[in-house]
Amino acid sequence: MNAPAVAAGPSARPAGPPLPYRVEARTVDAPDVATIVLEPAGEALPRFAPGQFAMVYAFGAGDIPLSVSSIEGDRLTHTVRAVGAISRALHGTRTGRTVGVRGPFGTGWGLGASVGRDLLVVAGGIGLAPLRPVVRGALAAPGRYGRLNVLIGARTPGDRLYAHETNNWREAGARVLTTVDRPDGGWTGDVGVVTTLLDRAVFDPPHTTAFVCGPEVMIRAAARELTHRGLGPDRIEVSLERTMHCGTGHCGHCQLGPVLLCRDGPVLDWARAERLVSVPEL
Amino acid sequence: MRTGGRDAVVLDRDGLDGLIVLLAARGRTVIGPTVRDGAIVLAEISAGGDLPYGWGVDLEAGRYRLRPRTDGAAFAHSAGPQSWKTFLHPQRERQWTARTGPDGVPLVTEDDTPPPSYAFLGVRPCDLRAIQVQDRVLTDGPHTDPRYRRRRERAFLVVVECTEPGATCFCVSMGTGPAADRGYDLALTEVVDDGGHRFLARSASDEGSAVLAELPTRPADDGLRAAAREGVAQAAGRMGRAMPDVDLRVLMHETLTADRWNDVTARCLTCGNCTMVCPTCFCTTAEDVTDLTGEHTERWRRWESCYDLEFTHLQNGPVRASALSRYRQWATHKLGTWYDQFGSSGCVGCGRCIVWCPTGIDITEEAHALNQERAEARQAAS
């Protein structure tokens, strides 16, 4: 459909209504996780940067913040875990249906400031989704960065995301290590929290940038461990999560102390984030 | 206070009544204070008789009572249960509607019904500052709330300087009153003395000057200017409360784990009254409403309180589950992190949160207690 779908107002304005995007493809990554590929049904939003997020709208249900797990031209890919009414609706959206999208919102990963440095990607669970564009971006630019380590933690072997793709990353030269919390019968790999993989990652701490996303308890543990190993707090980037209702800095839900996470985050460096995630219930 | 401006004129009581009629005749929806249900509320007014002539208020923590006055003053009352955000940032607002189009693609239509052209009569200086604080939040960031901006840009503001602070007022210690110096169309100062009941008026905008020119006025003499100045100066000396004279932003930053939060939490019901009456609290929730066919849906946003458990709900439950964390969030945001987020204090010293707290929690008392606890901790450490 090429007819303008938004009847009033400059539609690309992020504080305005969502733009329609058609679900071009849907893959199921894990029992409660699906990846949807979205193509603009008409006008496209401005280009997203890795680490930024969109407010994705399930018609009649509402919208939630979702990071982009891949960006190709105007095409946006989101990986969504079904946990609430809206995420369940988006998770179950069939190919050919339409969702609404607003964005781009928030800060992105500082890949541009990491040229020549070793890269250490640390992901827990669905936290791998916003980090996928970092890995892809690094692999697409051979020689631009130092060594690329990708450490992945998942609940069970069946919960691993992009399992086929992570093999490609390995073949392309990344050091990809995976651990699970609960192994099943066929699993012969690592068991335990993702920080246990750090001993086998290959990086030079003073010349490494880390990109960390996952449950907050995992982010805290990983960032503290990386600090012990000699990474500067300003070289550890973490992506945090809070409730969001607008994406535009107006609803107040995503406050984390001095930070509005939709505006000043979701990506923050550890120098700034450490205190914010260390005061309980801030 | 610009009581000595070139265009300072005198408006008598009939002139004030005429101002209301004139603003309405210019196509404006005039909102002002009026007595209703035992309180001075803000509502649409159409004549001078709607104003609360002869009413004052007695305020204390957890207490609000109307009190008759013998001087017949119209603006000798301080903040009531509402503020101007009721009109500029309304409690419920539709943002867009969507319906299923012919090919199954939702057609989304932004709600752009033209808002009323408001005239606000009787904006207190603290509340004028509150409007400016919400301006920063809703229009000065990377994204603008288009509906707020339209209402705000069209609004005509008549400030009335404060000559009668309440026992819960602390605008002086927040630097927001009782005088007004900018950001209005017209400013009035009410004077009731042996010379009669009149208003010193001056304009700060072209429309303000045009409105004044159509009203029966006379030049202000030095006596009235002095009386107006004195009324406001005396009000500054009669503030019921004051914040501690320290950098409140730093105080909040340094006392996040103070014992005092436990004390106040024992009194806080987490009812959210303070957030509803606060003239700067802006938080909202988005809600989608669908009709029975499922083919038509509306997006509404409504006021939300950071005291609500749902406010911070993530997969594993609320981030701020304890009452302590929710009161602390509200207070530290008002006095501290608001600076980081929006470049100003989030508190204007109007005192509403003290009056309308069912258990009488007083944010100035809490700030003094935190300041004292910090001082004692420093002393113990030295």
Contacts between the chains, C-beta under 8 A, distances in Angstrom:
chain1	res1	chain2	res2	distance
A	1	B	103	5.7
A	1	B	105	5.5
A	5	B	101	7.2
A	5	B	105	5.9
A	5	B	106	7.4
A	5	B	107	5.8
A	5	B	108	6.6
A	6	B	107	7.9
A	6	B	108	5.5
A	6	B	109	7.5
A	6	B	110	7.2
A	7	B	107	6.4
A	7	B	108	7.5
A	7	B	109	4.5
A	7	B	110	7.8
A	8	B	109	5.5
A	8	B	110	4.8
A	8	B	112	5.5
A	9	B	110	4.2
A	9	B	112	6.1
A	9	B	146	7.5
A	13	B	143	7.8
A	13	B	146	7.5
A	14	B	143	5.5
A	15	B	143	4.5
A	15	B	144	6.2
A	15	B	145	6.2
A	15	B	146	6.2
A	16	B	96	7.8
A	16	B	110	5.6
A	16	B	146	7.0
A	17	B	95	7.1
A	17	B	96	4.0
A	17	B	98	7.6
A	17	B	108	4.3
A	17	B	109	7.4
A	17	B	110	5.0
A	17	B	299	7.5
A	18	B	108	6.3
A	20	B	105	5.2
A	20	B	106	6.1
A	20	B	108	7.3
A	22	B	105	7.7
A	41	B	105	5.6
A	59	B	98	6.5
A	59	B	100	7.7
A	59	B	106	5.0
A	59	B	297	6.4
A	60	B	98	7.9
A	60	B	288	5.9
A	60	B	290	4.2
A	60	B	294	6.3
A	60	B	297	4.2
A	61	B	288	6.1
A	62	B	286	6.3
A	62	B	287	7.5
A	62	B	288	4.6
A	63	B	286	7.2
A	83	B	315	4.8
A	84	B	315	7.7
A	97	B	104	7.4
A	98	B	104	6.7
A	98	B	105	4.8
A	98	B	106	6.0
A	100	B	98	7.7
A	100	B	106	6.7
A	100	B	108	6.6
A	241	B	314	6.5
A	242	B	312	6.8
A	242	B	314	7.1
A	242	B	319	6.7
A	243	B	311	7.0
A	243	B	312	5.5
A	243	B	313	5.8
A	243	B	314	6.3
A	243	B	319	7.6
A	245	B	284	6.9
A	245	B	285	5.7
A	245	B	286	4.4
A	245	B	301	7.6
A	245	B	304	7.9
A	246	B	284	7.5
A	246	B	286	6.7
A	246	B	301	7.8
A	248	B	141	7.5
A	248	B	142	7.6
A	248	B	143	3.7
A	248	B	145	7.5
A	249	B	137	7.8
A	249	B	141	4.5
A	249	B	142	6.7
A	249	B	143	6.1
A	250	B	137	6.9
A	250	B	138	5.9
A	250	B	141	7.7
A	250	B	143	7.2
A	250	B	145	5.5
A	250	B	282	7.0
A	250	B	284	7.0
A	251	B	283	6.2
A	251	B	284	5.0
A	251	B	285	7.0
A	251	B	286	7.0
A	251	B	301	7.5
A	251	B	304	7.5
A	252	B	282	6.3
A	252	B	283	3.3
A	252	B	284	7.2
A	252	B	304	7.5
A	252	B	306	6.8
A	253	B	283	7.0
A	253	B	285	7.7
A	253	B	304	7.6
A	253	B	311	6.1
A	253	B	312	7.0
A	255	B	306	7.8
A	255	B	329	7.3
A	255	B	333	6.7
A	255	B	337	7.3
A	255	B	341	7.5
A	257	B	332	7.8
A	257	B	337	5.6
A	257	B	340	7.8
A	258	B	336	7.9
A	258	B	337	4.4
A	258	B	340	3.3
A	258	B	341	6.5
A	259	B	340	7.5
A	259	B	341	7.7
A	260	B	341	5.6
A	263	B	141	6.5
A	263	B	142	6.3
A	279	B	256	5.4
A	279	B	257	7.0
A	280	B	325	7.4
A	281	B	319	6.4
A	281	B	320	4.9
A	281	B	321	6.6
A	281	B	322	5.9
A	281	B	324	7.6
A	281	B	325	3.5
A	282	B	256	7.3
A	282	B	325	7.4
A	282	B	329	7.7
